Amino acid sequence: MKNYLLKSSYILASLLLFTACDGPPTDEKLFASLQKDVIFLASDELGGRAIGTEGEVKAAEYLAKEFKKIGLLPKGTDGFFQPFTVSKPSNPHEEAVIGTDGAGITGRNVVGFLDKKADKTIVIGAHFDHLGLGGSGSLHRGDSAIHNGADDNASGTAALLALAKILKHEELSSNVLFIAFSGEENGLWGSNYFVKNPTIDLASVNYMINMDMVGRLNEEKSLAVYGIGTSPSFPSILDPINSDSLKIVTTESGVGPSDHTSFYLQGLPVLHFFTGQHEDYHKPSDDSDKINYEGLVKVVRYISRVIDQLDSEPKLAFTKTKDSSDSPRFTVSMGVVPDYMYDGKGMRVDGVSEGKPAQAAGLQKGDIVVQLGDSTIYDMMSYMRALSAFQKGDSTKVVIERSGQKVEALVKF
């Protein structure tokens, strides 16, 4: 009896210790796990995680193991995996392109389900693929090299795992479906396939959260939140939960170059989180040592508070927004990377491409374009409208603000 009691006490103590260790993650634990996940996903061993490669398979297997460790239920068509085949590059929303039969590139979404016994479900997604050795999407001008994609999008994928660890311990009135998408870099292939072949009833989905490039929170702590116009419930919640004094920059449109677009086009409210462009975008230099892990913890915590804040709401209403399909079309490029986090007057330059008109005109990172030709530039949309007026071979005046001074230059397209 004495040995039995001792053994029982030992088992009870072990269970209590296990339960204590398995509680909601602290910021320190989140930091460590985010760093571990990004370092693995962005390692040379995975070769850039291009769809259809051995590196993408290794990444998918890693994510499935992590989903299982967290306690998510498999919700793919093959355990945690949802394989799909793409026969040829095309518009990401042409149904004939993506399926499960025929020759082509095979990718796999990784899908896990947190069952809260609810009648509605939140979808949280991030793409885990990248550019492999480069290819047409690369902005690298040298020899082919591994594009590790630490920010794009190992950061969002690591945040996906972190949110699963947090929400597992939350008393939510919604289930949560976690999806790591493949084929995003090629044209939203994985998310497009999922919404047309869902593994849960899309009618039960309340809203979708997407995280793409969330690992470079800057000194201003700027966090872009796209899609706030897709439900009337979104705009009012963003500021009251901002306990980390983030600079929230919002956009209404539900359409953008990432996986939330596939869900928006199915009539679902979406929010997309993004910490901004940088000079390492789509280059081999987007490595894990450049991630702001403390900032990534803040982003994850902010998104978890968004989910908590929306939890008491009934099923969200969907609103169609004025989308990028309504935007001006242009045939020339300045060759700049816009600063999407800038919310002042004008269009701030975050990077200048080599051999392009902007570089030839002497534009630099940090310059703010305030006039292009006869058009005053107030924001990104007015910049795009102005640019759409020019054809190849045209020349025009550009006025920029640099260090508080206005500078004029001539741009030749």
C-alpha positions in Angstrom: 0.0 0.0 0.0 2.8 2.4 0.9 4.5 1.8 -2.5 1.2 2.2 -4.2 0.6 5.6 -2.5 4.2 6.7 -3.3 3.7 5.6 -6.9 0.3 7.4 -7.1 1.9 10.6 -5.6 4.6 10.4 -8.2 2.2 10.0 -11.0 0.0 12.9 -9.7 3.1 15.1 -9.3 4.2 14.2 -12.8 0.8 15.1 -14.2 0.7 18.4 -12.4 4.2 19.2 -13.7 3.2 18.2 -17.2 0.0 20.3 -16.9 2.0 23.3 -15.6 4.5 22.9 -18.5 1.7 22.6 -21.0 0.0 25.8 -20.0 -0.4 28.9 -22.2 3.0 29.9 -23.6 4.8 32.8 -22.1 6.4 35.5 -24.3 9.8 33.8 -23.6 8.5 30.4 -24.8 6.9 32.1 -27.9 10.2 33.8 -28.7 12.1 30.5 -28.5 9.6 28.5 -30.5 9.2 31.2 -33.2 13.0 31.4 -33.6 13.3 27.6 -33.8 10.6 27.3 -36.4 11.9 30.1 -38.6 15.5 28.9 -38.4 14.4 25.4 -39.6 12.0 26.5 -42.3 14.6 29.1 -43.6 17.5 26.7 -43.5 19.6 25.8 -46.6 18.6 22.2 -45.9 15.1 23.0 -47.3 16.5 24.6 -50.4 14.0 27.5 -50.5 10.8 25.4 -50.2 9.6 25.7 -53.8 6.4 23.8 -54.5 7.1 20.3 -55.7 10.6 20.1 -54.3 12.0 17.9 -51.6 12.4 20.9 -49.4 8.7 21.7 -49.6 8.0 18.1 -48.6 10.3 18.3 -45.6 8.7 21.6 -44.6 5.2 20.1 -44.8 6.2 17.1 -42.8 7.7 19.3 -40.1 4.5 21.3 -39.9 2.3 18.2 -39.7 4.5 16.9 -36.8 4.2 20.3 -35.0 0.4 20.3 -35.5 0.2 16.8 -34.0 2.4 17.8 -31.0 0.2 20.8 -30.3 -2.9 18.6 -30.3 -4.6 19.6 -33.6 -6.7 17.1 -35.4 -5.8 16.2 -39.0 -8.1 17.9 -41.5 -6.5 17.3 -44.9 -7.5 14.6 -47.3 -4.4 12.5 -46.4 -4.0 13.0 -42.7 -2.8 16.6 -42.2 -1.9 16.9 -45.9 -4.1 18.1 -48.8 -2.2 17.3 -52.0 -3.0 19.1 -55.2 -1.5 19.1 -58.7 -1.1 22.1 -61.0 -0.9 21.3 -64.6 0.4 24.7 -65.9 0.9 28.3 -64.7 -2.1 30.4 -65.2 -4.5 32.8 -63.5 -4.8 31.5 -59.9 -8.6 31.5 -60.0 -9.1 29.4 -63.2 -10.6 26.2 -61.9 -9.3 24.0 -64.7 -5.7 24.6 -63.7 -5.6 23.0 -60.3 -6.7 19.5 -59.4 -5.6 16.2 -58.1 -5.2 14.4 -61.5 -2.9 14.8 -64.4 0.8 15.6 -64.9 2.3 18.7 -63.4 3.6 20.1 -60.1 2.3 18.5 -56.9 2.1 20.5 -53.8 0.5 20.0 -50.4 -1.4 22.2 -48.0 -1.0 21.2 -44.3 -4.3 21.4 -42.4 -5.0 21.1 -38.7 -8.2 21.6 -36.7 -8.8 22.8 -33.2 -12.2 21.5 -32.2 -14.0 23.8 -29.7 -17.3 22.0 -30.3 -18.7 25.2 -31.9 -21.0 25.8 -34.9 -18.6 28.3 -36.5 -15.0 28.2 -37.4 -12.1 30.7 -37.8 -9.5 30.0 -40.5 -6.0 31.1 -39.8 -3.5 30.7 -42.7 0.0 31.4 -43.9 1.9 30.1 -46.9 5.1 28.0 -46.3 6.5 27.8 -49.8 9.1 30.1 -51.3 11.2 30.5 -54.5 13.7 27.7 -54.2 16.8 28.8 -56.2 15.1 31.9 -57.5 13.4 31.8 -60.9 11.1 34.4 -62.4 9.9 35.7 -59.0 13.4 36.5 -57.8 14.8 40.1 -57.5 18.3 38.7 -57.3 20.6 39.6 -60.2 23.5 37.2 -59.5 24.0 33.5 -60.0 21.2 31.1 -58.8 21.2 30.8 -55.0 18.9 29.4 -52.3 16.1 31.8 -51.4 15.4 30.9 -47.8 12.4 33.2 -47.4 12.8 33.7 -43.6 10.3 36.6 -43.7 8.5 35.4 -46.8 7.0 33.4 -45.3 8.7 31.3 -42.6 7.7 34.2 -40.3 4.0 33.8 -41.0 4.2 30.0 -40.8 6.0 30.2 -37.4 3.3 32.6 -36.3 0.6 30.1 -37.4 2.2 27.5 -35.1 2.5 30.0 -32.2 -1.2 31.0 -32.5 -2.2 27.3 -32.4 -0.2 27.0 -29.1 -2.0 30.0 -27.7 -5.5 29.3 -28.9 -5.4 25.7 -27.7 -5.7 27.1 -24.1 -8.4 29.7 -24.9 -12.1 29.2 -24.2 -13.4 30.2 -27.7 -16.9 30.0 -29.1 -15.4 29.1 -32.5 -13.4 26.2 -33.8 -10.1 27.1 -35.5 -8.8 25.7 -38.8 -5.0 26.2 -39.3 -3.8 26.0 -42.9 -0.2 26.2 -44.1 -0.6 26.8 -47.9 1.8 25.8 -50.6 2.1 27.3 -54.1 1.4 30.9 -53.0 4.4 32.2 -54.7 3.2 30.8 -58.0 -0.2 32.4 -57.8 -2.2 31.5 -54.7 -2.4 27.8 -55.9 -2.8 26.2 -52.5 -5.4 28.5 -51.1 -7.3 28.6 -54.4 -7.4 24.8 -54.4 -8.6 24.7 -50.7 -11.5 27.1 -51.1 -12.8 25.1 -54.1 -12.1 21.8 -52.3 -12.6 22.6 -48.7 -12.2 20.0 -46.0 -14.8 21.7 -43.8 -18.1 23.4 -44.8 -17.2 26.9 -45.9 -20.6 28.1 -44.8 -19.4 27.5 -41.2 -16.4 29.8 -41.6 -16.8 33.1 -39.7 -13.7 34.9 -41.1 -10.1 34.2 -42.3 -6.8 35.6 -41.0 -3.7 35.5 -43.2 -0.1 36.2 -42.1 2.4 36.9 -44.9 5.7 38.6 -44.1 5.2 39.4 -40.4 8.8 39.1 -39.2 10.3 42.5 -39.8 8.5 44.8 -37.4 10.4 48.1 -37.8 11.4 50.8 -35.2 8.1 52.6 -35.7 6.4 49.2 -34.9 4.2 49.5 -38.1 1.8 46.7 -38.7 -0.4 46.7 -41.8 -3.8 45.2 -41.5 -5.5 44.7 -44.8 -9.2 43.8 -45.4 -10.8 45.8 -42.6 -13.5 46.8 -45.0 -14.6 43.2 -45.5 -16.7 43.2 -42.3 -18.3 46.1 -40.3 -17.1 44.3 -37.2 -13.4 44.9 -38.0 -12.5 48.6 -37.8 -13.7 49.3 -34.3 -11.7 46.5 -32.6 -8.1 47.3 -33.8 -7.2 50.2 -31.6 -8.7 49.2 -28.2 -6.6 46.0 -28.1 -3.3 47.7 -29.2 -1.6 47.4 -25.8 1.9 47.2 -27.4 1.5 50.7 -29.1 1.9 49.3 -32.6 1.4 51.7 -35.4 -1.6 50.1 -37.2 -1.8 51.0 -40.9 -5.1 49.8 -42.4 -6.4 49.1 -45.9 -10.1 48.2 -46.6 -9.7 46.0 -49.7 -10.0 42.2 -49.3 -7.9 41.6 -52.5 -4.1 41.5 -52.4 -1.2 39.3 -53.5 -1.6 36.7 -50.8 -3.8 33.8 -49.7 -6.6 35.8 -48.0 -7.8 36.9 -51.5 -9.0 33.3 -52.3 -11.2 33.4 -49.2 -12.5 37.0 -49.9 -13.5 35.9 -53.4 -15.7 33.2 -51.7 -17.6 36.0 -49.8 -15.8 35.6 -46.5 -14.4 38.4 -44.3 -10.6 38.5 -44.2 -7.8 40.2 -42.4 -4.2 40.1 -43.7 -1.3 41.0 -41.5 2.0 42.3 -42.9 5.0 44.2 -41.4 6.3 45.7 -44.6 8.6 45.3 -47.6 12.4 45.4 -47.3 15.5 45.2 -49.4 15.8 41.4 -48.9 12.4 40.7 -50.4 12.6 37.8 -52.9 16.4 37.7 -52.6 18.8 35.1 -51.1 19.5 37.5 -48.2 16.1 37.0 -46.6 17.6 34.9 -43.8 16.6 34.0 -40.3 19.1 36.2 -38.5 17.3 39.3 -39.9 14.0 38.5 -38.3 12.8 40.7 -35.4 11.7 37.9 -33.1 10.6 40.3 -30.3 8.5 42.1 -32.8 7.1 38.8 -34.1 5.9 37.9 -30.6 4.1 41.3 -30.4 2.4 40.6 -33.8 1.3 37.1 -32.7 0.0 38.5 -29.4 -1.9 41.3 -31.2 -3.6 38.8 -33.6 -4.5 36.6 -30.6 -6.2 39.6 -29.1 -8.1 40.3 -32.3 -9.5 36.8 -32.2 -10.4 37.2 -28.5 -12.1 40.5 -29.2 -14.2 39.0 -32.1 -15.1 35.9 -30.1 -18.2 37.4 -28.5 -19.5 38.6 -31.9 -22.2 36.7 -33.7 -21.3 35.4 -37.2 -19.6 38.3 -39.0 -21.3 40.1 -41.8 -19.4 40.2 -45.1 -18.9 43.4 -47.1 -17.6 43.6 -50.6 -14.8 46.2 -51.0 -13.5 48.3 -53.8 -10.7 46.1 -54.9 -7.4 46.2 -56.8 -9.3 45.0 -59.9 -10.7 48.6 -60.0 -7.2 50.0 -59.9 -5.5 51.7 -62.9 -3.5 49.5 -65.2 0.0 50.6 -66.2 2.6 49.4 -68.7 5.7 51.1 -67.3 7.5 50.8 -64.0 9.7 53.2 -62.0 11.6 50.3 -60.5 11.0 51.1 -56.9 9.7 49.1 -53.9 7.0 51.2 -52.3 7.0 51.5 -48.5 3.6 50.0 -47.8 3.8 51.0 -44.1 4.0 54.7 -44.9 0.8 56.6 -44.1 1.9 60.2 -44.7 1.4 62.3 -47.9 3.1 60.9 -51.0 4.6 57.5 -51.8 7.8 56.7 -49.9 10.4 54.6 -51.6 11.6 51.6 -49.6 14.0 50.3 -52.2 15.4 51.1 -55.7 16.0 48.3 -58.3 19.2 48.3 -60.3 19.1 49.4 -63.9 15.6 50.8 -63.7 14.3 54.4 -64.4 14.2 55.4 -60.7 17.9 54.5 -60.2 18.8 56.4 -63.4 16.9 59.4 -62.1 18.9 59.3 -58.8 16.0 58.2 -56.5 17.0 56.7 -53.2 15.5 54.7 -50.4 13.6 57.0 -48.1 12.7 59.5 -50.9 9.0 60.5 -50.9 7.4 61.0 -54.3 5.0 63.9 -54.2 4.6 64.7 -57.9 4.8 62.6 -61.1 4.3 64.5 -64.3 1.4 66.9 -63.8 -0.1 64.7 -61.0 0.2 65.4 -57.3 0.9 62.2 -55.3 -1.1 61.8 -52.1 -0.8 58.1 -51.6 -0.2 54.8 -53.3 -3.4 54.9 -55.4 -2.7 58.4 -56.8 0.9 57.2 -57.6 -0.5 54.3 -59.5 -3.0 56.5 -61.4 -0.2 58.9 -62.4 2.0 56.0 -63.5 -0.8 54.6 -65.7 -0.7 57.7 -67.9 2.8 56.9 -69.3 4.1 54.6 -72.0 7.5 53.1 -72.7 9.7 55.8 -74.1 8.0 58.7 -72.3 9.9 61.1 -70.0 8.5 63.1 -67.2 9.4 65.2 -64.2 9.3 63.6 -60.7 9.4 65.7 -57.5 10.6 64.0 -54.3 11.0 65.1 -50.7 14.4 64.2 -49.3 15.5 65.2 -45.9 12.9 67.9 -45.8 13.9 69.4 -49.2 12.1 69.1 -52.5 14.2 67.7 -55.3 13.3 67.5 -59.0 14.5 64.8 -61.4 13.8 63.5 -64.9 12.5 59.9 -65.3 12.8 58.1 -68.6 10.6 55.1 -69.0 
